[in-house]
């Protein structure tokens, strides 16, 4: 049986749950574990292919042609894996399957309900992806924010699965925001406390808390979060703003985040000291040797062309340098002037 890691978020969206999931998975992959990353989104679109990037960031296209959530770009780049369409669930996709089964008589006249029929379909989809790939670890990221009506069925499926499996086979990571209040000069833990309280109301309790903040969490903040959220201090992980997203596995490594996960799940020791990854990050941070413009329709949204930027950054790193990228909107565009200025700079 595989081990299961669930990643949820609270307070607000956009905390970088996908990067957290990818970073923890990367560290566990260094222990020889085969990881299958899954992403669950609450929207009723069958897939994000028809969605404006302003709504949900870039649409990432897998090798099999499936259009999926942008977090799969992170998964593929961090884990050197090739994602599959079934690894991205949406409420639209799940409801469509349940309704098709109802029309075909698969429920034998039963009243079809959110629980157990929809939650059973969610769990069956997760397990199918795992069985097909013979995974050691399944990392399930639940999109949105705890308390949103859109993702309640996914959280209920997580609760059920955690109750069905041995305690040592599951691990729950919850990400929250820890704001800094300038007027008092301190990091505030109340949003995290309320988020964990709301999470508990769904029947879930986190094994680890990841605090997104401008600066690293100070000792007093960690102690307070630990005290009021019933999580050991060593399992309160700091996730401050960083220059390069690929630094996050190294930051988590310094805090022994994967050791905490591995201890509970009974995973083997890690042989690699992340030397190769550290070298990769250093290459990505080298001084720019080229300046490249990305001209497009959705440039006022940073996440619209994430994978294009990543491809350019990695190509530059492979050639011994960095790259400076500038996004230029083309809806009101004077190419001669704007590209001329870019070339001159």
C-alpha positions, 0 to 999 in steps of 0.5 A: 500500500502506498503512503498518502500526503495531503496538502491543504491551505487556509485563510486565502488562496495563492499560498503556493500549495503546489510548490509546497507539495512539489518541494516536500515530494522532491525531498522524499523522492531523494529517499528512493520513493516513487511519487505520484502528484495529484491536484484537486480543484473545486471548480465545475469546469471539466478542465481549465482549458476554457479558463482565462489565465486571469482566472486561474493562471496558465493552462499547463498541457501534458504530453498526453494533450490534457489541459491541466492546472498550472501546478503540474508544471511545478510537479514536472520540473521538480520531480522530473516526471511526466504528468497524466490527465487523470492526475488532475481532478475537478468537480466538473470531471467528478460530477460528470462521471457520477451523473453518467453512472446514474444514467447508466443505472450503475447505482441500482436505483439508489438515491445518488448523494454527495456522500457517499457517491461523489466522495467514493468517486473521488477516492476511486479516482485517486486509487486508480492513479496510484495503482496504475503507477505502483506509487510509493507515495501519493501527494494530493494537493487540495486546491482552494481554501478550507471553508470554501464550499467548492472543496468540501467534498475533497476534504470529506474524501480526505477525512474518510481515507485517513480513517480507512488507512492505518495512521502511519500511512497518511500525513497532512500538511496545512499551509496558512498565511502569517502576516506581519503587522507593522504597527505592532512589529510582530507576526500575527498567528490568529489567521493560522489559529482560525484556519486550523479551527475551521479545518478541525470542523471538517474532521481533519487535524494537520500533522504539519503547518507551513507558515507563508510569510514575508520573513522567516517565522521567529521563535515566538511565532513558532511557539505560539502556533505550536501551542494553539494549533497542537502541532509540535514546534519542529513541525511548524515550518517557515515558508518566507518569500524567496528569490527563486522558487527552486530554493524551497526544497533546500529551505525545507531541508534546512528545517528537516521538514521531510524528516518529520514526514518520513518519521511518521510514514516510516520511510528510508533514509535519504542518501543524497544531500541535495547537492545536485539540486543546490548546484541547479539553484546556483546556476539559475541565480547567475547573472543574466547573459540575455534579456528576452521579451515575452509578448502576449495577451495576459502579461498583466498576470504573473502566472500566465506564462510561468512555464515559458519563463521556466523553460527560458531560465533552465535553458540559460542555466544549462548554458552557464548563465541567467536570463532577464525576462520582461513581459510585454502586453500586446493588446495595446502594443507598439512593437517598433518602439517597445522592442527597440527599447528592449534591444537598446537596454 
